[in-house]
Amino acid sequence: MKKNYQENKQHIESGTKKLLQAIGDDPTRDGLLETPERVFKAYSEIFASTGETQFDNYKLFPTDQDADMVIVGDIPFYAMCEHHLLPFFGTVSVGYVPDGEIIGLSKIPRLVDWAARRPSVQENLTALICSEMQRIVHPKGIAVHVHSRHMCMEMRGINRPGTFTTTSLYKGDLKTDAFLRQEFMMKVSDK
């Protein structure tokens, strides 16, 4: 959403007014007068990574340590379902087995934020985080575990509040080594 700022602003504000009218409200009433501009500002933040194909905000460090696994767990995230444009949110845990390089720990939550700031589904969010970690760090193995709630299931459709969806993706050693995979899942669920 970074390109064509003024054009995007105009489209979103106009579309928001039309949406408010379509649902039977009056976009000129006091409580809604500034809503189109607020929606634009919110969407600019929520969808900030839309169209970006690579995460570039990282630094790698060489290591000669033979670490079994590095895990950053319970990273909160907020995303928007591409099917209903309703939020889904939860936590992401990322584990990887280094192969000569490590990524700065703070960059993993930044990667999660980057991946979540676009319309998506949880399965694709999981895969995007995994593939970017693979591309950046080239680890011996990687695991990504996402646990979240979906407003498209809770506030509409089946109306099931508190329902969680879990997705996991394993590559390399974490896919082929059942012990490593079990260790990752035990540490992720150990709270």
C-alpha positions in Angstrom: 0.0 0.0 0.0 3.0 2.3 -0.1 2.7 3.2 -3.8 0.2 5.7 -5.0 -0.5 7.1 -1.5 -3.1 9.7 -2.6 -4.8 7.4 -5.1 -5.0 4.6 -2.5 -6.3 7.1 0.2 -9.0 8.3 -2.2 -10.1 4.8 -3.1 -10.3 3.5 0.4 -12.1 6.6 1.8 -14.6 6.5 -1.1 -15.1 2.7 -0.7 -15.6 3.1 3.1 -18.3 5.7 2.5 -20.0 3.4 0.0 -19.7 0.4 2.4 -21.3 2.4 5.2 -24.2 3.3 2.9 -24.5 -0.2 1.7 -25.0 -1.6 5.2 -27.7 1.0 5.9 -25.7 3.7 7.8 -25.2 7.3 7.1 -21.5 8.2 6.5 -22.4 11.9 7.1 -23.5 11.3 10.7 -21.3 12.7 13.5 -19.8 9.4 14.6 -18.8 8.3 11.1 -17.5 11.6 9.6 -13.9 10.7 10.2 -14.3 7.0 9.8 -13.1 6.8 6.1 -9.9 8.6 7.0 -9.4 6.4 10.1 -10.0 3.2 8.0 -7.4 4.4 5.5 -4.8 5.0 8.3 -5.6 1.6 9.9 -5.4 -0.3 6.5 -2.1 1.4 5.7 -0.7 -0.2 8.8 -2.6 -3.5 8.8 -1.7 -4.2 5.1 1.8 -2.5 5.1 3.6 -5.5 3.6 1.1 -6.2 0.8 3.0 -6.6 -2.5 6.4 -7.1 -0.8 7.9 -10.4 -1.8 10.9 -10.6 0.5 11.8 -9.7 4.1 14.9 -7.5 4.0 15.2 -6.2 7.6 17.7 -8.6 9.1 21.3 -9.2 9.9 23.1 -12.6 10.1 25.9 -13.5 12.4 28.5 -16.3 12.0 28.5 -18.9 14.6 30.7 -21.9 15.2 28.5 -23.2 18.0 26.8 -26.5 17.3 23.4 -25.5 18.7 20.7 -28.2 18.4 18.0 -25.6 17.9 17.1 -21.9 18.4 13.5 -21.3 19.3 11.6 -18.0 19.5 8.2 -18.8 20.8 4.8 -17.3 21.4 5.3 -14.3 19.1 2.0 -12.4 19.0 0.6 -11.6 15.6 -2.5 -10.0 14.0 -3.5 -10.6 10.4 -6.5 -10.3 8.1 -8.2 -13.2 6.5 -8.1 -12.8 2.7 -11.6 -14.5 2.4 -13.6 -12.2 4.6 -11.2 -9.3 5.5 -11.7 -10.1 9.2 -8.9 -10.5 11.7 -7.2 -13.6 12.8 -4.7 -13.5 15.6 -2.6 -15.6 17.9 1.0 -16.7 18.3 3.8 -18.0 16.1 6.7 -20.1 17.3 9.8 -20.5 15.1 12.6 -22.9 15.7 15.7 -23.6 13.5 18.9 -25.6 13.6 21.7 -23.2 12.6 24.2 -24.1 9.9 27.1 -21.6 10.4 24.9 -18.5 10.7 22.2 -17.2 13.1 19.8 -14.4 12.7 19.4 -11.6 15.3 16.6 -12.8 17.6 14.6 -9.6 17.3 14.4 -10.1 13.6 12.2 -13.2 13.9 9.3 -11.3 15.5 9.8 -8.6 12.8 9.6 -11.3 10.1 6.3 -12.5 11.7 4.9 -9.0 11.6 6.1 -8.5 8.0 4.4 -11.7 6.9 1.2 -10.9 8.8 0.7 -7.5 7.3 -1.1 -8.6 4.1 -4.4 -10.4 3.3 -3.7 -14.1 3.9 -4.9 -17.4 5.3 -3.2 -19.1 8.2 -1.8 -21.9 6.1 -0.1 -19.4 3.7 1.2 -17.2 6.6 2.8 -20.3 8.1 4.4 -21.2 4.8 5.6 -17.6 4.1 7.4 -17.4 7.5 9.0 -20.7 6.9 10.2 -20.0 3.4 11.6 -16.6 4.4 13.5 -18.1 7.3 14.8 -20.8 4.9 15.9 -18.2 2.3 17.6 -15.9 4.8 19.3 -18.3 7.3 19.8 -21.5 5.2 19.4 -23.6 8.4 19.8 -27.4 8.7 16.1 -27.5 9.7 13.2 -25.2 10.5 9.8 -25.4 12.2 7.0 -22.9 12.3 4.0 -23.4 14.5 1.0 -21.0 14.4 -1.9 -21.1 16.9 -4.7 -18.6 16.3 -8.3 -17.5 16.5 -10.3 -16.5 13.4 -13.0 -13.8 13.6 -14.5 -15.3 10.4 -15.3 -18.4 12.5 -16.2 -16.6 15.7 -18.3 -13.6 14.8 -20.0 -15.0 11.7 -20.6 -18.3 9.9 -20.5 -21.0 12.5 -20.2 -18.5 15.4 -17.9 -20.5 17.6 -16.0 -18.2 20.0 -12.7 -19.4 21.4 -12.1 -21.9 18.6 -8.3 -22.3 17.8 -6.7 -23.3 14.5 -3.1 -24.7 14.6 -0.8 -25.0 11.6 2.8 -26.3 11.6 5.4 -26.7 8.9 8.7 -28.5 9.1 11.7 -28.5 6.7 15.1 -30.2 6.7 16.2 -31.9 9.9 13.0 -30.8 11.7 11.0 -32.7 9.1 13.1 -35.9 9.1 14.2 -36.1 12.7 11.3 -37.1 14.9 13.3 -36.3 18.1 14.0 -32.7 17.0 10.4 -32.2 16.0 9.2 -33.6 19.4 11.7 -31.3 21.2 10.4 -28.3 19.3 6.8 -29.1 20.1 7.5 -29.8 23.8 9.3 -26.4 24.1 6.6 -24.6 22.2 3.8 -26.0 24.4 5.9 -25.8 27.7 4.4 -22.7 29.3 
